[in-house]
Amino acid sequence: MTTFMQAEKRTHLNTSGLRNLRKSGRLPGIVFGRNVENKMVHISTIEFHKWLKQGASGFIDIQLDGKDSVSVLLEDLQRDPVTRDLIHVDSSKCRLTKSYAQRFR
């Protein structure tokens, strides 16, 4: 099952800039992959929460700035240790011609 999410590129921000981004309802993250440049993005926190509650499995198609979409898998999720709020998301870019195994902790 594939989920679609809108994302926007972001610049490198300091701690207070990231905090302000989270307060505005956006979740910072990064998309990385083999032989491609890392992309810093931010997505809707509400959309990501909905995806997590549905079981958080499968590919996510992220559409960057209204351009072509990128298929990614969730690699890591960082939460605040006290409030359990989402802090940051790491995703890896996928080639759909290759099979993948997901790690569970």
Secondary structure, 3 states (H helix, E strand, C coil): CEEEEEEEECCCCCHHHHHHHHHCCEEEEEEECCCCCCEEEEEEHHHHHHHHHCCCCCEEEEEECCCCEEEEEEEEEEECCCCCCEEEEEEEECCCCCCCCCCCC
